[in-house]
Amino acid sequence: MVAAPRERVYRPAWFCIYCSDGIVRSATKQKLGAEHIVPFGLGGTQILPRASCMKCERITGPVEQSCLRMMFGPTRIRLGLPTRNPDERPTELTLVLSQETTPIGELRIPASEFPLVIPGLKLPPPGILVGEKPHDRLVGEFTLIQNEAEVRKYLTGDKKGIRLGTFNNHIFMQMLAKIAHSYAVAEWGFHSFRPLLLDLILGRSQTASYWVGGSGRTLPPDPSGLHRLELKRETLYATTYVVAYIRLFCNFGAPEYRVVVGTWNEGK
């Protein structure tokens, strides 16, 4: 169980931050949902009210759910991170034991005893910042933070490892893009930059690595909280970009990501 940080609620946007032109129209005010900048299911407590229309929620919601269930399900359960359906949270989990990449057995164990594992990616810098052209190739090296003692307890005889669920690089990078965009809107305002991530967030682009990458920094665990977000302006070839630095599970020493949110609007 991790301690819940204090909730922060920003001023309402009053328009969809993903598909609108940023002009408030009173007729749409009652149709806009709140955005958790880091997903609620990962313990996110920064909220941007009245910021997403139902059409966009139907696109972004499944992306988040895929990350929360497929990639971070055991992590969330083990850490006691929030769920909107607490009665459905399992009390037991299946640990798949393997030899190399071959499953050789399963154990049903209490969720509280499931080894702590935190998946992530080691990514190259965003392509836009290093002169690459957009592409749809899969990038990134899968990384795993785990409690070695907890894992080792189950590795006896020919059991050489444990097998985890599916990790989808592109979907994970889509979630990072959504976090970065909504955080920039909440902190600096919708009109402070020209957004570059909307096609990726809304599933219209496969060029995730052009905008989303790693920071290139190897950082020690940060005990100040569960996640850490930071915005910077970075200038490259006379263009000033808004760049978000995202470190999910920073207190466990997880990787830091660098996401190019947009181009800075001078004077706004």
RARAHU-V277826 format. One record per residue. N is the residue number from 0. SS is DSSP state (H for helix, E for strand, - for the rest). PHI is phi in radians with two decimals (NA if undefined). PSI is psi in radians with two decimals (NA if undefined). Layout:
n=N ss=SS phi=PHI psi=PSI
n=N ss=SS phi=PHI psi=PSI
This chain:
n=0 ss=- phi=NA psi=2.32
n=1 ss=- phi=-1.93 psi=2.61
n=2 ss=- phi=-1.22 psi=2.39
n=3 ss=- phi=-1.40 psi=2.19
n=4 ss=- phi=-1.24 psi=2.87
n=5 ss=- phi=-1.19 psi=2.41
n=6 ss=- phi=-1.26 psi=2.46
n=7 ss=E phi=-2.18 psi=2.15
n=8 ss=E phi=-1.96 psi=2.11
n=9 ss=E phi=-1.43 psi=2.99
n=10 ss=- phi=-1.14 psi=2.47
n=11 ss=- phi=-1.03 psi=2.54
n=12 ss=- phi=-1.36 psi=-0.70
n=13 ss=- phi=1.20 psi=0.29
n=14 ss=- phi=-2.74 psi=2.81
n=15 ss=- phi=-1.28 psi=2.16
n=16 ss=- phi=-1.40 psi=0.00
n=17 ss=- phi=-1.89 psi=-0.55
n=18 ss=- phi=-2.24 psi=-0.03
n=19 ss=- phi=-1.72 psi=3.05
n=20 ss=- phi=-1.61 psi=0.12
n=21 ss=- phi=1.42 psi=0.29
n=22 ss=- phi=-1.84 psi=2.26
n=23 ss=- phi=-1.26 psi=2.25
n=24 ss=- phi=-2.22 psi=2.06
n=25 ss=H phi=-1.03 psi=-0.49
n=26 ss=H phi=-1.16 psi=-0.36
n=27 ss=H phi=-1.73 psi=-0.03
n=28 ss=H phi=-1.05 psi=-0.65
n=29 ss=H phi=-1.42 psi=-0.04
n=30 ss=H phi=-1.86 psi=0.20
n=31 ss=E phi=-1.92 psi=2.30
n=32 ss=E phi=-1.68 psi=2.87
n=33 ss=E phi=-1.41 psi=2.57
n=34 ss=E phi=-1.90 psi=2.12
n=35 ss=E phi=-1.41 psi=2.11
n=36 ss=- phi=-1.11 psi=-1.01
n=37 ss=- phi=-1.54 psi=2.31
n=38 ss=- phi=-0.89 psi=2.49
n=39 ss=H phi=-0.90 psi=-0.72
n=40 ss=H phi=-1.22 psi=-0.22
n=41 ss=H phi=-1.76 psi=0.19
n=42 ss=- phi=1.52 psi=0.29
n=43 ss=- phi=-1.21 psi=2.36
n=44 ss=- phi=-2.18 psi=0.13
n=45 ss=E phi=-1.68 psi=2.14
n=46 ss=E phi=-2.16 psi=2.27
n=47 ss=E phi=-1.92 psi=1.80
n=48 ss=E phi=-1.26 psi=2.75
n=49 ss=E phi=0.85 psi=1.02
n=50 ss=E phi=-2.30 psi=-0.08
n=51 ss=E phi=-2.49 psi=2.25
n=52 ss=E phi=-1.39 psi=2.87
n=53 ss=H phi=-1.11 psi=-0.62
n=54 ss=H phi=-1.09 psi=-0.78
n=55 ss=H phi=-1.26 psi=-0.60
n=56 ss=H phi=-1.08 psi=-0.58
n=57 ss=H phi=-1.20 psi=-0.32
n=58 ss=H phi=-1.62 psi=-0.84
n=59 ss=H phi=-1.34 psi=-0.51
n=60 ss=H phi=-1.04 psi=-0.88
n=61 ss=H phi=-1.08 psi=-0.55
n=62 ss=H phi=-1.10 psi=-0.85
n=63 ss=H phi=-1.09 psi=-0.76
n=64 ss=H phi=-1.11 psi=-0.63
n=65 ss=H phi=-1.09 psi=-0.74
n=66 ss=H phi=-1.15 psi=-0.78
n=67 ss=H phi=-1.18 psi=-0.66
n=68 ss=H phi=-1.61 psi=-0.90
n=69 ss=H phi=-1.28 psi=-0.74
n=70 ss=H phi=-1.70 psi=-0.65
n=71 ss=- phi=-2.06 psi=0.24
n=72 ss=H phi=-0.96 psi=-1.04
n=73 ss=H phi=-1.07 psi=-0.61
n=74 ss=H phi=-1.09 psi=-0.81
n=75 ss=H phi=-1.10 psi=-0.76
n=76 ss=H phi=-1.14 psi=-0.80
n=77 ss=H phi=-1.09 psi=-0.68
n=78 ss=H phi=-1.51 psi=-0.06
n=79 ss=- phi=1.19 psi=0.56
n=80 ss=- phi=-1.26 psi=2.73
n=81 ss=- phi=-1.17 psi=2.68
n=82 ss=- phi=-2.45 psi=2.57
n=83 ss=- phi=-1.44 psi=-0.13
n=84 ss=- phi=-2.26 psi=1.18
n=85 ss=H phi=-1.06 psi=-0.51
n=86 ss=H phi=-1.20 psi=-0.33
n=87 ss=H phi=-1.67 psi=-0.06
n=88 ss=- phi=-1.22 psi=2.22
n=89 ss=- phi=-1.21 psi=2.58
n=90 ss=- phi=-1.64 psi=-0.23
n=91 ss=E phi=-2.25 psi=2.65
n=92 ss=E phi=-2.28 psi=2.71
n=93 ss=E phi=-1.68 psi=2.13
n=94 ss=E phi=-1.73 psi=2.05
n=95 ss=E phi=-1.62 psi=2.08
n=96 ss=E phi=-1.62 psi=2.55
n=97 ss=E phi=-2.46 psi=2.81
n=98 ss=E phi=-2.12 psi=1.99
n=99 ss=- phi=1.02 psi=-2.06
n=100 ss=- phi=-1.84 psi=0.14
n=101 ss=E phi=-1.74 psi=2.11
n=102 ss=E phi=-1.12 psi=2.36
n=103 ss=E phi=-2.25 psi=0.08
n=104 ss=E phi=3.01 psi=2.87
n=105 ss=E phi=-2.35 psi=2.59
n=106 ss=E phi=-2.27 psi=2.36
n=107 ss=E phi=-1.68 psi=2.08
n=108 ss=E phi=-2.28 psi=2.72
n=109 ss=E phi=-1.00 psi=2.46
n=110 ss=H phi=-0.99 psi=-0.60
n=111 ss=H phi=-1.19 psi=-0.27
n=112 ss=H phi=-1.86 psi=0.03
n=113 ss=- phi=-1.17 psi=2.33
n=114 ss=- phi=-0.98 psi=2.41
n=115 ss=- phi=-1.28 psi=2.06
n=116 ss=E phi=-2.31 psi=2.37
n=117 ss=E phi=-2.23 psi=1.84
n=118 ss=E phi=-1.38 psi=2.76
n=119 ss=E phi=-2.96 psi=-2.97
n=120 ss=E phi=-2.30 psi=2.48
n=121 ss=E phi=-1.74 psi=1.95
n=122 ss=- phi=-1.97 psi=2.60
n=123 ss=- phi=-1.24 psi=2.97
n=124 ss=- phi=-1.06 psi=2.74
n=125 ss=- phi=-0.97 psi=2.36
n=126 ss=H phi=-1.01 psi=-0.61
n=127 ss=H phi=-1.09 psi=-0.46
n=128 ss=H phi=-1.55 psi=-0.13
n=129 ss=- phi=-2.17 psi=0.29
n=130 ss=- phi=1.39 psi=0.26
n=131 ss=- phi=-1.35 psi=2.80
n=132 ss=- phi=-1.62 psi=2.62
n=133 ss=- phi=-1.04 psi=2.47
n=134 ss=- phi=-2.63 psi=2.90
n=135 ss=- phi=-1.92 psi=0.33
n=136 ss=- phi=-1.24 psi=2.61
n=137 ss=- phi=-1.30 psi=2.22
n=138 ss=- phi=-2.18 psi=2.85
n=139 ss=- phi=1.83 psi=2.56
n=140 ss=E phi=-1.93 psi=2.18
n=141 ss=E phi=-1.09 psi=2.34
n=142 ss=E phi=-2.17 psi=2.72
n=143 ss=E phi=-2.51 psi=2.10
n=144 ss=E phi=-1.65 psi=2.24
n=145 ss=E phi=-2.52 psi=2.69
n=146 ss=- phi=-1.43 psi=1.82
n=147 ss=H phi=-1.02 psi=-0.72
n=148 ss=H phi=-1.14 psi=-0.67
n=149 ss=H phi=-1.20 psi=-0.65
n=150 ss=H phi=-1.22 psi=-0.78
n=151 ss=H phi=-1.07 psi=-0.47
n=152 ss=- phi=-1.01 psi=-0.50
n=153 ss=- phi=-1.75 psi=-0.05
n=154 ss=- phi=-1.74 psi=1.52
n=155 ss=- phi=-2.11 psi=2.70
n=156 ss=- phi=1.08 psi=-2.21
n=157 ss=- phi=-1.56 psi=0.16
n=158 ss=- phi=-1.50 psi=1.89
n=159 ss=- phi=-1.75 psi=-0.21
n=160 ss=E phi=-3.00 psi=3.14
n=161 ss=E phi=-2.07 psi=2.62
n=162 ss=E phi=-1.85 psi=2.28
n=163 ss=- phi=-1.77 psi=3.06
n=164 ss=- phi=-1.28 psi=-3.04
n=165 ss=- phi=-1.28 psi=2.42
n=166 ss=- phi=-2.15 psi=2.06
n=167 ss=- phi=-1.83 psi=1.92
n=168 ss=H phi=-1.00 psi=-0.81
n=169 ss=H phi=-1.14 psi=-0.79
n=170 ss=H phi=-1.12 psi=-0.70
n=171 ss=H phi=-1.07 psi=-0.72
n=172 ss=H phi=-1.23 psi=-0.55
n=173 ss=H phi=-1.05 psi=-0.76
n=174 ss=H phi=-1.10 psi=-0.73
n=175 ss=H phi=-1.06 psi=-0.69
n=176 ss=H phi=-1.10 psi=-0.74
n=177 ss=H phi=-1.14 psi=-0.73
n=178 ss=H phi=-1.03 psi=-0.84
n=179 ss=H phi=-1.09 psi=-0.81
n=180 ss=H phi=-1.11 psi=-0.85
n=181 ss=H phi=-1.16 psi=-0.59
n=182 ss=H phi=-1.17 psi=-0.73
n=183 ss=H phi=-1.12 psi=-0.71
n=184 ss=H phi=-1.11 psi=-0.78
n=185 ss=H phi=-1.14 psi=-0.72
n=186 ss=H phi=-1.47 psi=-0.77
n=187 ss=H phi=-1.97 psi=-0.19
n=188 ss=- phi=1.71 psi=2.54
n=189 ss=H phi=-1.04 psi=-0.63
n=190 ss=H phi=-1.62 psi=0.09
n=191 ss=H phi=-1.39 psi=-0.22
n=192 ss=E phi=-2.61 psi=2.79
n=193 ss=E phi=-1.66 psi=2.00
n=194 ss=E phi=-1.19 psi=2.49
n=195 ss=- phi=-2.06 psi=-0.10
n=196 ss=- phi=-1.80 psi=-0.03
n=197 ss=H phi=-1.12 psi=-0.70
n=198 ss=H phi=-1.09 psi=-0.69
n=199 ss=H phi=-1.16 psi=-0.81
n=200 ss=H phi=-1.07 psi=-0.71
n=201 ss=- phi=-1.61 psi=0.23
n=202 ss=- phi=1.31 psi=0.38
n=203 ss=- phi=-1.77 psi=0.05
n=204 ss=- phi=-2.47 psi=2.53
n=205 ss=- phi=-1.92 psi=0.22
n=206 ss=- phi=-1.68 psi=0.86
n=207 ss=H phi=-1.03 psi=-0.68
n=208 ss=H phi=-1.23 psi=-0.21
n=209 ss=H phi=-1.26 psi=-0.50
n=210 ss=H phi=-1.95 psi=-0.49
n=211 ss=E phi=-2.03 psi=2.24
n=212 ss=E phi=-2.69 psi=-2.88
n=213 ss=E phi=-1.69 psi=2.85
n=214 ss=- phi=-1.51 psi=-0.28
n=215 ss=- phi=1.43 psi=0.04
n=216 ss=- phi=-1.85 psi=2.39
n=217 ss=- phi=-1.77 psi=1.97
n=218 ss=- phi=-1.99 psi=2.56
n=219 ss=- phi=-1.30 psi=2.91
n=220 ss=- phi=-0.95 psi=2.46
n=221 ss=- phi=-1.93 psi=1.83
n=222 ss=- phi=-1.36 psi=0.10
n=223 ss=- phi=-1.30 psi=-0.26
n=224 ss=- phi=3.10 psi=-3.08
n=225 ss=- phi=-1.41 psi=-0.72
n=226 ss=- phi=-2.28 psi=2.70
n=227 ss=E phi=-2.32 psi=2.26
n=228 ss=E phi=-2.17 psi=2.50
n=229 ss=E phi=-2.62 psi=2.49
n=230 ss=E phi=-1.96 psi=2.47
n=231 ss=E phi=-2.43 psi=2.74
n=232 ss=E phi=-1.83 psi=2.21
n=233 ss=E phi=-2.24 psi=2.26
n=234 ss=E phi=-1.81 psi=2.28
n=235 ss=E phi=-2.46 psi=2.14
n=236 ss=- phi=0.89 psi=0.86
n=237 ss=- phi=1.21 psi=0.13
n=238 ss=E phi=-1.94 psi=2.26
n=239 ss=E phi=-1.74 psi=2.11
n=240 ss=E phi=-1.81 psi=2.58
n=241 ss=E phi=-1.58 psi=2.14
n=242 ss=E phi=-2.18 psi=2.27
n=243 ss=E phi=-1.79 psi=2.35
n=244 ss=E phi=-1.85 psi=2.15
n=245 ss=E phi=-2.15 psi=2.23
n=246 ss=E phi=-2.30 psi=1.68
n=247 ss=- phi=-1.36 psi=2.43
n=248 ss=- phi=0.99 psi=0.78
n=249 ss=H phi=-1.11 psi=-0.49
n=250 ss=H phi=-1.21 psi=-0.25
n=251 ss=H phi=-1.77 psi=0.06
n=252 ss=- phi=1.47 psi=0.45
n=253 ss=- phi=-1.24 psi=2.85
n=254 ss=- phi=-1.13 psi=2.77
n=255 ss=- phi=-1.84 psi=2.39
n=256 ss=E phi=-1.94 psi=2.64
n=257 ss=E phi=-2.16 psi=2.06
n=258 ss=E phi=-2.16 psi=2.17
n=259 ss=E phi=-1.48 psi=1.92
n=260 ss=E phi=-1.46 psi=-0.73
n=261 ss=E phi=-3.12 psi=-3.07
n=262 ss=E phi=-1.78 psi=2.40
n=263 ss=E phi=-1.19 psi=2.32
n=264 ss=- phi=-1.60 psi=1.78
n=265 ss=- phi=-1.05 psi=2.34
n=266 ss=- phi=1.47 psi=-0.08
n=267 ss=- phi=-1.48 psi=NA
